[in-house]
Amino acid sequence: MGIKRLVLRYLNAVAEKARHTGLIRRANISSFYSTVRRRGLEIAYLMAIFILSAGIFNTLLEGSKPEFSQRIILPFRQAQNFTEFLINMFTILVGTGGVYLIYLSGRQTFRYRLATLYMVLGFTAVIIAVIVGILILQTKGF
């Protein structure tokens, strides 16, 4: 409990100095912690789903063999190494972020130019994720 209090005191002091120097207008550390406290379980579930869908178990079981450590993407379907897991995780996160940006562009609370920007960025992110996914599948021989 003492470490948490010390960290909170330090973060509040840093936020207060930043507020006085004008670096940021509003820094509210307690709102960040309340958001994490409210949404922490949801964030943990999403991260678990992303990690599992990126193939962490296959990476831990098959990709840790020394003969697989020299390649970025393994050219066969049965195994993947850690770098391939990171590429898959990046692809999933970029694609999900793109879908979220497309969702934000459809909301009525933004101006037309901002909604258009969100739409373009979202489609760009989804296209990048699809292209990277297709390239990985071609390298693996699907």
Backbone bond lengths (Angstrom), bond angles and torsions (degrees), N, CA, C in turn:
res aa  C-N    CA-C-N  psi(-1)  N-CA   C-N-CA  omega(-1)  CA-C   N-CA-C  phi
1 M - - - 1.444 - - 1.520 110.74 -
2 G 1.310 117.35 -31.77 1.446 121.08 -179.53 1.518 112.43 -68.12
3 I 1.336 116.71 -34.79 1.467 120.77 179.35 1.524 109.70 -67.25
4 K 1.323 116.77 -42.30 1.462 120.59 179.20 1.523 110.66 -61.53
5 R 1.313 116.86 -43.98 1.464 121.09 179.13 1.526 111.05 -63.44
6 L 1.331 116.50 -40.80 1.464 121.07 179.04 1.521 111.05 -64.55
7 V 1.333 117.01 -43.95 1.463 120.81 179.32 1.525 110.54 -64.76
8 L 1.321 117.40 -44.38 1.466 120.60 178.67 1.526 111.65 -62.05
9 R 1.313 116.93 -41.23 1.466 120.60 178.43 1.527 110.35 -63.20
10 Y 1.341 116.86 -43.21 1.460 120.79 178.97 1.525 111.41 -64.48
11 L 1.342 117.40 -44.49 1.457 120.31 179.44 1.522 112.14 -64.96
12 N 1.327 116.97 -38.71 1.462 119.81 177.10 1.525 111.55 -65.86
13 A 1.342 117.08 -36.96 1.464 120.04 177.99 1.525 110.73 -66.38
14 V 1.319 117.17 -41.80 1.466 120.91 178.37 1.527 110.09 -64.63
15 A 1.335 116.83 -42.99 1.460 120.09 179.39 1.524 111.48 -64.82
16 E 1.313 116.75 -38.09 1.470 120.04 179.12 1.522 110.70 -66.38
17 K 1.328 118.03 -42.18 1.473 120.90 177.63 1.522 110.64 -64.06
18 A 1.312 117.47 -40.26 1.461 120.65 178.74 1.517 110.97 -65.43
19 R 1.323 117.17 -36.66 1.460 120.65 177.95 1.530 111.17 -66.50
20 H 1.332 116.53 -40.16 1.465 119.79 -179.08 1.522 112.65 -73.23
21 T 1.317 117.56 -31.75 1.462 119.46 179.82 1.511 112.24 -80.97
22 G 1.315 117.96 -13.67 1.452 121.46 177.73 1.514 113.93 88.12
23 L 1.335 117.90 11.52 1.453 119.88 178.65 1.521 111.43 -67.51
24 I 1.291 114.79 -38.99 1.453 119.58 177.17 1.511 109.09 -134.15
25 R 1.305 115.94 150.23 1.465 119.54 -178.79 1.515 111.82 -77.65
26 R 1.313 115.03 -43.98 1.452 117.92 -174.43 1.523 109.25 -143.84
27 A 1.301 116.08 120.24 1.456 120.58 175.87 1.521 107.57 -125.32
28 N 1.291 115.03 110.22 1.444 119.69 -177.92 1.517 108.13 -120.06
29 I 1.322 115.42 97.71 1.458 121.50 -177.34 1.523 110.53 -67.33
30 S 1.318 117.17 -35.26 1.458 119.47 -177.17 1.532 111.39 -66.26
31 S 1.335 117.79 -31.96 1.466 118.96 177.33 1.526 110.59 -68.98
32 F 1.336 117.22 -34.60 1.460 120.65 175.82 1.521 110.36 -63.07
33 Y 1.328 116.42 -46.65 1.457 119.66 179.99 1.523 111.89 -65.97
34 S 1.325 118.21 -35.90 1.457 119.48 178.38 1.532 110.83 -68.36
35 T 1.327 116.51 -35.07 1.460 119.47 176.22 1.524 110.64 -66.00
36 V 1.315 116.83 -44.07 1.464 120.17 178.21 1.521 109.88 -64.99
37 R 1.324 117.54 -38.53 1.451 120.86 179.34 1.530 111.05 -65.55
38 R 1.342 116.69 -40.83 1.461 120.37 179.82 1.523 111.78 -72.80
39 R 1.324 116.53 -42.86 1.461 121.78 -172.89 1.517 113.25 -105.05
40 G 1.301 118.16 8.64 1.464 121.07 -175.64 1.505 113.74 -60.26
41 L 1.329 116.44 -42.34 1.458 119.99 179.94 1.525 111.02 -67.61
42 E 1.328 117.29 -37.95 1.464 120.38 177.21 1.520 111.09 -64.65
43 I 1.328 116.36 -42.62 1.461 120.54 178.15 1.524 110.29 -63.39
44 A 1.320 117.14 -41.52 1.467 120.58 179.30 1.525 110.94 -64.08
45 Y 1.338 117.75 -41.65 1.463 120.29 177.46 1.525 111.40 -63.13
46 L 1.332 117.22 -44.48 1.467 119.60 179.41 1.524 111.72 -62.55
47 M 1.329 116.55 -43.78 1.464 119.18 179.42 1.527 111.01 -64.29
48 A 1.337 117.26 -38.25 1.465 119.95 177.41 1.522 110.93 -64.05
49 I 1.329 117.28 -41.72 1.461 120.50 178.25 1.527 110.70 -64.41
50 F 1.336 117.27 -43.25 1.463 120.32 179.59 1.526 110.88 -63.99
51 I 1.316 116.91 -44.31 1.465 120.33 -178.38 1.521 110.90 -65.60
52 L 1.323 116.27 -42.80 1.468 118.90 179.74 1.524 111.71 -67.80
53 S 1.322 117.57 -39.36 1.460 119.01 -179.65 1.524 112.40 -73.70
54 A 1.311 117.98 -21.03 1.464 120.57 175.97 1.523 111.81 -78.25
55 G 1.334 117.71 -14.33 1.454 120.39 173.57 1.507 115.93 98.36
56 I 1.309 117.67 43.32 1.462 119.81 -177.34 1.531 111.75 -67.91
57 F 1.343 118.21 -36.67 1.466 119.10 -178.30 1.523 111.31 -68.53
58 N 1.316 118.03 -41.01 1.454 121.10 176.81 1.527 110.17 -63.71
59 T 1.317 116.22 -36.96 1.461 120.15 178.16 1.517 110.70 -65.34
60 L 1.322 116.72 -44.77 1.466 119.69 -178.37 1.530 112.18 -69.32
61 L 1.339 117.50 -35.73 1.458 120.04 -176.89 1.521 112.86 -81.79
62 E 1.311 117.63 -46.66 1.459 120.80 -172.76 1.526 113.60 -102.77
63 G 1.307 117.97 -35.29 1.451 120.71 -171.84 1.503 115.42 -79.63
64 S 1.315 117.69 -7.17 1.463 119.29 -178.40 1.526 112.50 -86.74
65 K 1.314 117.27 2.11 1.470 119.97 177.91 1.528 109.51 -70.51
66 P 1.312 118.29 141.52 1.472 121.09 -176.03 1.522 114.25 -61.98
67 E 1.331 118.40 -30.56 1.471 119.26 -178.74 1.525 112.58 -71.61
68 F 1.347 117.28 -14.49 1.462 121.22 179.74 1.527 112.71 -95.35
69 S 1.311 118.26 -2.24 1.463 120.45 -172.49 1.531 113.30 -79.00
70 Q 1.319 119.09 -11.92 1.459 121.16 -175.33 1.524 114.10 -87.78
71 R 1.327 118.79 -14.19 1.456 121.50 -174.48 1.518 110.74 -109.04
72 I 1.334 116.05 150.90 1.463 120.71 176.50 1.518 109.90 -78.23
73 I 1.336 117.30 -49.98 1.459 122.51 176.94 1.524 107.28 -124.15
74 L 1.321 115.73 126.72 1.454 119.75 -179.97 1.524 109.73 -75.75
75 P 1.335 118.54 135.70 1.466 120.64 -173.39 1.529 114.56 -82.93
76 F 1.307 118.77 14.84 1.461 119.85 177.04 1.519 109.52 -129.31
77 R 1.318 116.08 161.46 1.459 122.22 -166.89 1.520 114.29 -82.42
78 Q 1.291 119.21 -20.39 1.448 121.17 -169.85 1.522 114.44 -76.53
79 A 1.306 118.44 -21.78 1.460 119.87 -172.80 1.520 110.76 -141.01
80 Q 1.304 114.45 162.37 1.467 121.27 172.19 1.520 107.77 -146.10
81 N 1.332 116.34 151.43 1.454 120.13 178.90 1.530 109.76 -101.62
82 F 1.320 116.21 -175.72 1.459 120.28 -172.95 1.530 112.13 -68.28
83 T 1.320 117.84 -36.79 1.469 118.59 178.70 1.522 111.39 -65.87
84 E 1.316 116.47 -35.29 1.462 119.10 176.35 1.525 111.17 -68.27
85 F 1.330 116.83 -35.58 1.456 120.59 174.26 1.532 110.40 -61.53
86 L 1.328 117.22 -43.41 1.467 120.29 179.16 1.527 111.52 -64.62
87 I 1.327 117.03 -39.21 1.465 120.55 177.56 1.523 110.21 -64.21
88 N 1.334 116.79 -43.60 1.463 120.44 177.47 1.530 111.29 -62.43
89 M 1.324 116.75 -42.50 1.465 120.70 179.26 1.534 110.31 -62.98
90 F 1.329 117.10 -43.85 1.451 121.80 177.56 1.524 110.76 -60.43
91 T 1.329 116.50 -43.17 1.462 120.85 -179.60 1.519 110.98 -63.27
92 I 1.313 117.10 -43.45 1.466 120.72 179.66 1.521 110.69 -64.99
93 L 1.331 117.34 -43.08 1.465 120.34 -179.67 1.529 111.96 -66.64
94 V 1.325 117.83 -40.90 1.462 121.15 178.87 1.527 110.77 -65.94
95 G 1.325 116.70 -42.86 1.460 120.05 178.11 1.520 112.07 -64.17
96 T 1.317 117.26 -42.61 1.462 120.90 178.16 1.520 110.97 -65.58
97 G 1.322 117.12 -40.77 1.460 120.16 176.06 1.518 112.14 -62.88
98 G 1.316 116.75 -37.97 1.457 120.68 176.65 1.515 112.53 -64.41
99 V 1.323 116.36 -42.45 1.463 119.78 177.38 1.527 110.65 -64.10
100 Y 1.321 116.92 -38.69 1.461 120.26 178.27 1.531 111.03 -65.91
101 L 1.333 117.83 -39.25 1.462 120.09 177.10 1.529 111.36 -65.39
102 I 1.320 117.14 -37.57 1.462 119.87 176.01 1.517 109.88 -64.67
103 Y 1.333 117.00 -39.58 1.459 120.59 176.19 1.530 110.82 -61.42
104 L 1.333 116.56 -44.08 1.469 119.81 179.49 1.519 112.21 -63.66
105 S 1.323 117.04 -32.25 1.465 119.05 -178.89 1.519 112.04 -68.28
106 G 1.306 117.45 -22.91 1.457 120.63 -180.00 1.511 114.64 -84.98
107 R 1.309 117.12 -7.18 1.467 119.38 179.89 1.514 110.14 -76.66
108 Q 1.300 116.23 152.24 1.464 121.58 -175.76 1.519 113.02 -88.96
109 T 1.319 118.66 4.39 1.459 121.07 -175.66 1.522 113.58 -90.40
110 F 1.316 118.32 -3.59 1.457 121.28 -178.17 1.520 110.90 -107.76
111 R 1.311 114.92 157.83 1.456 120.36 173.14 1.525 110.11 -70.24
112 Y 1.326 114.95 164.39 1.467 120.19 -176.05 1.530 111.34 -61.80
113 R 1.342 117.38 -44.52 1.465 119.59 -177.25 1.530 111.29 -67.12
114 L 1.329 117.09 -38.14 1.458 120.03 179.06 1.531 111.17 -68.91
115 A 1.329 116.25 -39.27 1.465 119.65 176.83 1.526 110.79 -64.35
116 T 1.325 117.12 -38.52 1.463 120.58 177.39 1.526 110.63 -65.81
117 L 1.332 116.89 -41.09 1.458 120.58 177.55 1.522 110.66 -61.59
118 Y 1.330 117.57 -44.88 1.459 120.85 177.85 1.526 110.87 -60.87
119 M 1.308 116.61 -40.72 1.467 120.21 -179.80 1.525 110.79 -64.18
120 V 1.320 117.32 -45.93 1.472 121.18 -179.60 1.526 110.52 -65.21
121 L 1.331 117.33 -45.16 1.462 120.28 179.20 1.525 111.13 -64.31
122 G 1.324 116.90 -38.96 1.458 120.59 179.24 1.509 112.36 -64.63
123 F 1.324 116.82 -47.41 1.460 119.10 178.65 1.523 111.64 -65.41
124 T 1.325 117.43 -35.83 1.464 120.58 177.03 1.519 110.66 -63.21
125 A 1.323 117.16 -43.77 1.464 120.61 179.65 1.524 111.20 -65.25
126 V 1.317 117.26 -41.44 1.469 119.99 179.13 1.531 110.25 -65.72
127 I 1.322 117.90 -40.78 1.466 121.09 178.99 1.532 110.73 -64.55
128 I 1.340 117.35 -41.32 1.469 120.69 177.21 1.520 110.11 -61.70
129 A 1.325 117.23 -43.81 1.468 120.53 -179.95 1.524 111.44 -63.84
130 V 1.318 117.19 -40.90 1.463 120.16 179.72 1.528 110.58 -67.23
131 I 1.324 117.42 -41.82 1.472 120.25 -179.91 1.527 110.78 -64.27
132 V 1.321 117.66 -43.87 1.466 120.40 178.77 1.527 110.17 -64.02
133 G 1.327 117.25 -41.22 1.464 120.45 177.55 1.513 112.52 -62.18
134 I 1.323 117.35 -42.26 1.466 121.05 178.79 1.528 110.77 -65.99
135 L 1.337 116.84 -40.27 1.465 119.50 178.07 1.521 111.84 -63.56
136 I 1.323 117.01 -38.68 1.469 119.83 177.27 1.521 110.27 -65.37
137 L 1.320 116.88 -43.14 1.465 119.78 179.23 1.530 111.64 -64.10
138 Q 1.334 117.67 -38.28 1.463 119.98 177.64 1.527 111.13 -66.24
139 T 1.324 116.66 -39.06 1.465 120.10 179.21 1.522 110.81 -65.93
140 K 1.314 117.46 -36.45 1.458 121.43 -179.41 1.519 112.82 -77.89
141 G 1.336 117.92 -12.99 1.447 120.85 174.93 1.506 114.68 93.47
142 F 1.295 118.95 25.35 1.463 121.76 176.49 1.506 110.37 -80.88
